[in-house]
Amino acid sequence: MLGIFSIVTTEILPIGLLTRIGASFTISDGMAGLMMTMPGFLAAIAAPVVTVATARIDRRLMLCVFMVLLAGANFLAAVAPDYWLVLVSRVIVGIVIGGFWSIGASLAERLVPAESVGRATAVIFSAVPLGSVLGVPAGTFIGDLAGWRTAFVAMGVLTAAVLVMLLIVMPPLPPRRTTRLTVLRTMLDSGATRFALLLTVLVVLAHFGTYTYVTPFLEQVTDVSAELVTVFLLIYGAAGILGNFLGGSLVVRHPRATFGAAAGMIAAATLLLPVLGQWKAGAIALLVVWGVAYGAVPVSSQTWFNKANPDTPEAASVMFTASFQATISLGALAGGFVVDGSSPSTVMTLGGMTAALMVVAVWVHHARRPAGPDTT
């Protein structure tokens, strides 16, 4: 969980620092958004490639190697004199995301008794909202006090500490059920896998196409100071923790309703932000709804992929990671074009419409396949 927390925080740290980094290198908000685009694309490639290439290596060793790379990437970003070097560091982050997520997200069944796997998985995935509630606001706060480079130094130090903890606490994890490319190709023959892929793409596209640019929205539309942006992101992240555990407890019994409700809440929040987000109270209320909703998304998506592929948990994690990260990049890239060509409010509206499409897809699937997401 701490390893994924450090990865998630590093990945989305530029969201809170976007305008500061952009100003430092004299680039637009959309160009600065490439810091979100680069890791996702690389993670989507690295998830299957790295997992298959290292399939016979102890998983504990691989987790430690990825932490070394992540610490190096954070320190590189902190000292980068040019923006292209920041992007190089983000390439390294993408490789780490693809490898660590694919291995780490499926380890719960190897670390706890069978009856505790569901709760353990929720704990692992709590790293996602924790990265929002603690990591991003803390990084933004450090950036306000000492500059954005210091925030990346802090992340490098934290990652090194996680490496030490992994070495001390994590038991040896020799590989099981080796993941091969043929297994991944076979997974795509399943209708359940393809539908899980569709839902994940739509909801993640909606979320990251909008959330990547929430800081410019809050500064330009809600008219809040840089210091208050940190508070707003903290409130969003706290709601995300609640959503993570609510989603984790509900998705096993009600997968369709949980995933669909999360997408519906994201659609409502982002569609209403251009209207109600002009006032601080309205923005806070909608960020709470948005946070609860997105907190349930990663655990819901992983559960759908696992239900579709119960005999190959690591391969299911590879598919989840690749699709999730590729869509993060696509969302951040598309949102960047929109925000540079139009406004943050337009980004929110288009994202809300995309999330609404996911709700429609769940409803249509319910009408045609009432038995559940593992039905093929």
C-alpha positions in Angstrom: 0.0 0.0 0.0 2.8 2.4 0.9 4.6 1.6 -2.4 1.5 2.3 -4.4 0.9 5.5 -2.3 4.3 6.8 -3.3 3.6 5.9 -6.9 0.2 7.5 -7.0 1.4 10.6 -5.2 4.3 11.0 -7.6 2.1 10.4 -10.6 -0.6 13.0 -9.7 1.7 15.5 -7.9 1.8 17.8 -10.9 -1.9 18.3 -10.7 -1.5 20.5 -7.6 1.7 22.1 -8.9 0.7 22.5 -12.6 0.5 26.2 -12.8 3.7 26.7 -10.8 5.7 24.3 -12.9 4.3 25.8 -16.1 5.3 29.3 -15.0 8.8 28.0 -14.0 9.4 26.8 -17.6 7.2 29.5 -19.3 4.8 26.9 -20.8 1.0 26.7 -21.1 -1.2 24.7 -18.7 -1.9 22.3 -21.5 1.8 21.7 -22.2 2.4 21.2 -18.5 -0.3 18.6 -18.6 2.2 16.4 -20.5 3.6 15.5 -17.1 0.4 13.5 -16.6 0.2 12.2 -20.1 3.8 10.7 -20.3 3.6 8.4 -17.3 0.2 6.9 -18.4 1.3 6.0 -21.9 4.6 4.5 -20.6 2.7 2.6 -17.9 0.3 1.1 -20.4 3.2 -0.3 -22.4 5.3 -1.3 -19.3 2.5 -3.2 -17.6 2.5 -6.2 -20.0 6.1 -5.9 -21.2 7.8 -5.6 -17.8 5.4 -8.1 -16.1 6.1 -10.7 -18.8 9.8 -10.0 -19.0 10.2 -10.4 -15.3 7.7 -13.2 -14.8 10.4 -15.6 -13.4 11.9 -13.1 -10.9 10.9 -12.9 -7.3 8.1 -10.3 -7.0 9.6 -8.8 -3.8 12.9 -8.1 -5.7 11.0 -6.4 -8.5 9.0 -4.2 -6.2 12.3 -3.0 -4.6 13.8 -2.3 -8.1 10.8 -0.2 -9.0 11.1 1.8 -5.8 14.8 2.6 -6.6 13.7 3.8 -10.1 10.9 5.9 -8.6 13.2 7.6 -6.1 15.6 8.4 -8.9 12.8 9.9 -11.1 11.7 12.2 -8.3 15.2 13.5 -7.7 15.7 14.0 -11.4 12.6 16.1 -11.7 13.7 18.1 -8.7 17.0 19.2 -10.3 15.9 19.3 -14.0 17.1 22.6 -15.6 14.8 22.1 -18.6 11.3 20.9 -19.1 12.3 18.0 -21.3 14.3 16.5 -18.4 11.1 16.7 -16.3 9.4 14.7 -19.0 12.2 12.1 -19.0 11.7 11.7 -15.2 8.0 11.1 -16.0 8.9 8.4 -18.5 10.7 6.6 -15.7 7.6 7.1 -13.5 5.5 5.5 -16.1 7.7 2.4 -16.3 7.5 2.1 -12.5 3.7 2.5 -12.5 3.2 -0.3 -15.1 5.5 -2.7 -13.3 4.7 -2.1 -9.7 0.9 -1.8 -10.1 0.7 -5.0 -12.1 2.5 -7.0 -9.5 1.4 -5.2 -6.3 -2.3 -4.9 -7.0 -2.7 -8.7 -7.2 -0.6 -9.6 -4.1 -3.4 -9.6 -1.5 -4.2 -13.2 -1.9 -0.5 -14.2 -1.2 -0.2 -12.0 1.9 -3.4 -12.7 3.9 -5.8 -15.6 4.5 -8.5 -16.2 1.9 -11.3 -14.7 4.0 -9.3 -11.4 4.3 -8.4 -10.9 0.6 -11.3 -8.5 0.0 -10.3 -6.2 2.9 -6.6 -6.5 2.0 -7.3 -5.4 -1.6 -9.3 -2.4 -0.3 -6.3 -1.5 1.9 -3.9 -1.7 -1.1 -6.2 0.4 -3.2 -6.7 2.9 -0.3 -3.3 4.2 -1.5 -5.2 5.9 -4.5 -7.4 8.3 -2.4 -4.6 8.6 0.2 -2.4 9.9 -2.5 -5.0 12.6 -3.1 -5.9 13.3 0.5 -2.3 13.4 1.8 0.2 13.3 -1.0 -1.1 15.9 -3.5 -2.2 18.5 -0.9 1.0 18.0 1.1 3.1 18.3 -2.1 1.1 21.5 -3.0 1.7 22.9 0.5 5.4 22.2 0.2 5.4 23.7 -3.2 3.8 26.9 -1.8 6.4 27.1 1.0 9.6 26.0 -0.6 9.0 25.7 -4.4 7.8 22.8 -6.5 11.2 21.2 -6.8 11.3 20.7 -3.0 8.0 18.7 -3.3 9.7 16.2 -5.6 12.7 16.0 -3.3 10.3 15.1 -0.5 8.7 12.4 -2.6 12.2 11.0 -3.4 13.0 10.7 0.3 9.6 9.1 1.0 10.1 6.6 -1.8 13.6 5.6 -0.4 12.0 5.1 3.0 9.4 2.8 1.4 12.2 0.8 -0.2 13.8 0.2 3.2 10.4 -0.9 4.6 9.9 -3.3 1.7 13.3 -4.9 2.3 12.6 -5.3 6.0 8.9 -6.4 6.0 8.0 -8.0 2.7 8.6 -11.8 2.6 10.1 -13.5 -0.5 7.5 -13.8 -3.2 8.6 -16.4 -5.9 6.5 -16.1 -9.0 3.3 -18.1 -9.4 1.2 -18.7 -12.6 3.7 -17.0 -14.8 2.1 -14.3 -16.9 2.7 -14.7 -20.7 1.6 -12.6 -23.6 -0.6 -15.5 -24.8 -2.6 -15.3 -21.5 -3.2 -11.6 -22.1 -4.3 -12.2 -25.7 -6.7 -14.9 -24.5 -8.2 -12.6 -21.9 -9.4 -10.2 -24.7 -11.4 -13.0 -26.2 -13.7 -12.8 -23.2 -16.7 -10.5 -23.5 -16.5 -9.8 -19.8 -13.0 -8.6 -20.1 -13.8 -6.3 -23.1 -16.7 -4.8 -21.2 -14.6 -4.2 -18.1 -12.2 -2.5 -20.5 -14.9 -0.3 -22.0 -16.2 0.8 -18.6 -12.7 1.6 -17.3 -11.8 3.6 -20.4 -14.9 5.8 -20.2 -14.8 6.6 -16.5 -11.0 7.2 -16.3 -11.1 9.3 -19.5 -13.9 11.4 -17.9 -12.0 11.7 -14.6 -8.5 12.5 -15.7 -9.6 14.7 -18.6 -11.1 17.0 -15.9 -9.2 16.4 -12.6 -5.8 17.1 -14.3 -7.0 20.7 -14.8 -9.0 21.2 -11.5 -6.3 23.6 -10.2 -6.7 26.0 -13.2 -10.5 25.7 -12.8 -10.4 26.5 -9.1 -8.0 29.5 -9.7 -9.8 30.9 -12.7 -13.5 30.0 -12.2 -13.9 29.7 -8.4 -11.3 32.4 -7.9 -9.5 30.8 -5.0 -5.9 31.5 -3.9 -3.1 28.9 -4.3 -3.3 28.3 -0.6 -7.0 27.5 -0.7 -6.5 25.1 -3.7 -4.5 22.9 -1.2 -7.5 22.9 1.2 -9.9 22.1 -1.6 -7.8 19.2 -2.8 -7.5 18.0 0.8 -11.3 17.9 1.1 -11.6 16.0 -2.2 -9.0 13.5 -1.1 -10.7 12.9 2.3 -13.9 12.1 0.4 -12.0 9.8 -1.8 -10.9 7.7 1.2 -14.5 7.2 2.2 -15.4 6.3 -1.4 -12.6 3.7 -1.6 -13.8 1.8 1.4 -17.5 2.1 0.5 -16.7 0.9 -3.0 -14.5 -1.9 -1.7 -17.3 -3.1 0.6 -20.1 -2.8 -2.0 -18.5 -3.8 -5.3 -18.2 -7.5 -4.6 -21.9 -7.8 -4.0 -23.2 -5.1 -6.3 -20.6 -4.6 -9.0 -22.9 -3.0 -11.6 -24.6 -0.6 -9.2 -21.3 0.4 -7.5 -19.4 1.2 -10.7 -22.4 2.8 -12.4 -23.2 5.0 -9.3 -19.5 6.1 -9.2 -19.6 7.2 -12.8 -23.0 8.9 -12.4 -21.7 10.9 -9.4 -18.6 12.0 -11.4 -20.9 13.0 -14.3 -23.1 15.1 -12.0 -20.2 16.8 -10.2 -18.2 17.7 -13.4 -21.3 18.9 -15.3 -22.4 21.1 -12.4 -19.0 22.6 -11.6 -19.1 25.3 -14.3 -22.4 26.4 -12.8 -22.2 25.9 -9.1 -18.4 25.9 -9.0 -18.4 29.7 -9.4 -19.0 29.8 -5.6 -16.6 28.3 -3.1 -19.4 26.4 -1.2 -20.7 24.9 -4.5 -17.2 23.9 -5.5 -16.5 22.2 -2.2 -19.8 20.3 -2.2 -19.2 19.0 -5.7 -15.6 18.1 -5.0 -16.9 16.0 -2.1 -19.3 14.1 -4.4 -16.5 13.8 -7.0 -14.0 12.5 -4.4 -16.4 9.8 -3.0 -17.2 8.7 -6.5 -13.6 8.4 -7.8 -12.5 6.7 -4.6 -14.6 3.7 -5.7 -13.4 3.6 -9.3 -10.0 1.8 -9.0 -11.2 -0.9 -6.7 -14.4 -1.3 -8.9 -12.4 -1.6 -12.1 -9.9 -4.1 -10.6 -12.8 -6.2 -9.3 -14.5 -6.3 -12.7 -11.2 -7.5 -14.3 -10.7 -10.1 -11.5 -14.2 -11.4 -11.9 -13.7 -11.7 -15.6 -10.4 -13.6 -15.1 -10.5 -15.4 -11.7 -7.8 -17.9 -12.6 -5.1 -15.3 -13.6 -5.1 -12.5 -11.0 -1.7 -11.1 -12.1 -2.7 -11.0 -15.7 -6.0 -9.3 -14.7 -3.9 -6.7 -12.9 -1.8 -6.2 -16.0 -5.0 -5.6 -18.0 -6.3 -3.3 -15.4 -3.1 -1.3 -15.1 -2.5 -1.0 -18.8 -6.1 0.2 -19.6 -6.2 2.5 -16.6 -2.9 4.2 -17.3 -3.3 4.5 -21.0 -6.6 6.3 -20.4 -5.1 8.6 -17.8 -2.7 9.8 -20.5 -5.5 10.1 -23.1 -7.7 12.0 -20.7 -4.9 14.4 -19.6 -3.8 14.9 -23.3 -7.4 15.6 -24.5 -8.1 17.8 -21.6 -4.9 19.8 -22.3 -6.0 20.5 -25.9 -9.4 21.6 -24.7 -8.2 23.8 -21.8 -5.7 25.5 -24.1 -8.2 26.0 -26.9 -11.2 26.8 -24.8 -11.5 26.9 -20.9 -11.4 24.8 -17.8 -15.2 24.9 -17.7 -15.5 23.3 -21.1 -13.2 20.5 -20.0 -15.5 19.8 -17.0 -18.6 19.7 -19.3 -17.0 17.3 -21.8 -15.8 15.1 -19.0 -19.2 14.9 -17.4 -20.7 13.9 -20.8 -18.1 11.1 -21.1 -18.9 9.8 -17.6 -22.6 9.8 -18.5 -21.8 7.5 -21.4 -20.3 5.0 -19.0 -23.6 5.1 -17.0 -25.5 4.4 -20.2 -23.2 1.5 -21.0 -23.8 -0.1 -17.5 -27.5 0.3 -17.9 -27.5 -1.3 -21.4 -25.3 -4.1 -20.0 -27.8 -4.7 -17.2 -30.7 -4.9 -19.6 -28.9 -7.5 -21.8 -26.8 -9.5 -19.2 -28.5 -9.4 -15.8 -26.3 -12.2 -14.4 -23.2 -10.0 -13.6 -19.9 -8.9 -14.9 -18.4 -12.3 -15.1 -21.0 -13.5 -17.6 -19.4 -14.0 -21.0 
